[in-house]
């Protein structure tokens, strides 16, 4: 979710759901520790609860980065063991680390020792020619031995050579039954499932199948209202009525105004809001006005108002 789930996106998503755990883009430990890129840790307290997603493979650097993240106020630190991109592989981050379980265990142990907030992991069911039914339970056992009790599993294998990151999200077949079996084998671990889950109905089905949690990525970005507006009631059991899409826009206005007052650009926020009316009459007009007008010099809240006109008849 690089360049997607930045702080503006997370503030937008938080307006729609108070309970959903939000994740940052992946931030690398070397960027924080060696590069001093502390701006990558910036977030608004209104976004909470938020998990920082870290990439790295040096136990010392990861421990230092984890401490920095905890001091910045993040509620959880998550080690990414699932991203298959070439750039991530070359830095020994992401899914390639599923070939190095002992190194992963050392990294996670060091991260946990550095902070009191939860340290978690996200992985695939395997990579390349690994047999998931064999490698995944061994990998989870290694994580458990390192003291990790919360893991999100993307229910696809990652092919590190031959498939692009986009193809790795679509081409390797999903294996939900294997992930469900892992929950049966490791009942004491909090296991969440990820991959191909695009509706609240599908999320509820996964929870009913025994999973402890569900992670939704791109569907929550492209159709945020469909995923997030009713999540607090349906998933978390809150006695609340979901906001309307227009109410979401109204609640974003003060945030956008503050961003503009400090020199920010309108499109930096509204680019994340393009899918708010997805599937509704007027959605194309909403997207067109925001896409064309928000990046212009001096663009302000009047562009947001104009974008609302094509969807003005929606309740």
Secondary structure, DSSP 8 states (H G I E B T S, - for coil): -TTTS-HHHHHHHHHH-SSS-EEEEEEEHHHHHTS--GGGG---GGG-SEEEEEE---HHHHHHHHHHHHHHT-SEEEEEE----HHHHHTT-GGGGGG-HHHHHHHHHHHHHH-SSEEEEEEES-BTT--HHHHHHHHHHHHHHTT--EEEEESS-B-TTTS-HHHHHHTS---HHHHHHHHHHTTTSEEEEESS--SHHHHHHHHHTT-SEEE--HHHHHTHHHHHTTHHHHTT--------HHHHHHHHHHHHHHHHHTT--HHHHHGGGTTTTTTSTTHHHHHHHHHHHTTSTT--HHHHHHHHGGGTT--
